[in-house]
Structure formats: structure tokens, C-alpha cells
Amino acid sequence: VQLQASGGGLVQAGGSLRLSCAASGRTVVMAWFRQAPGKEREFLAAHRWREYYADSVKGRFTISRDNAKNTLYLQMNSLKPGDTAVYYCAAGDRLIQSTLGEGTAYDYWGQGTQVTVSS
């Protein structure tokens, strides 16, 4: 499965962006991660029959999935400079709920899209 992320860009603090991740095939789980310079990769949200969120983005970010299009979305609102990072989509079939936040549990990764939030 190949993943293609898009939708990143430069936005002012308080603004919104919607990321998209187009998949070449269907998987059970799709998720979003991000990695800021000098920091570890961070789990944001996953879709596995329902939505799961990291506490750091709950209430600001919304994950959704269009199964007909094999596309995953991440609506990001109230963006902060601390949200600046490269955002990655990931997918896999063998994850259970307890492993959704573990990047090593995913089989497929997109190339990443840069999100920059200015103050």
C-alpha cells in the first residue's frame, strides 16, 4: 500500500488546515503522526472502526476517513506554533487498540507533509 500525504503549508496561529492521505489500497487502520525538528515522532490520531486521539490534540484535531476513496483526513483547528512539524500518515492491518500509538506497529508510511504555524 502506498500513501500520499498532502495539504500542509504555512498558517498563522489560530488558523486551520486539513491534511489528506490517499492510499492505494484498503487497510484496517490509518493514522496520523508528526515529528518536529529534534523531537521524537508523536502519535496524533488513528481510525480503526472509530476514532482515537492523543490527549495533546483532542478537541482541536479531527480524524476522518472516506472508505470509498481510501483517503484519510486530519482537520486541524486552533493551530499553535508548537504544532509545527512534518506530518505523516501511516497504515496497517495488524494493530490492536493498545498499539495504535506505536509507530513501529504500522506497515506503511507516507512521505510527510510540512505544517508550519507562525506566531
ABEGO torsion letter per residue (X at the ends): XBBBBBGBEBBBBGBBBBBBBBBABBBABBBBBBBBBGBBBBBABBBBGBBBBBAAABGABBBBBBAAAGBBBBBBBGBBAAABBBBBBBBBAABBAAAAABAAABABBBAEBBBBBBX
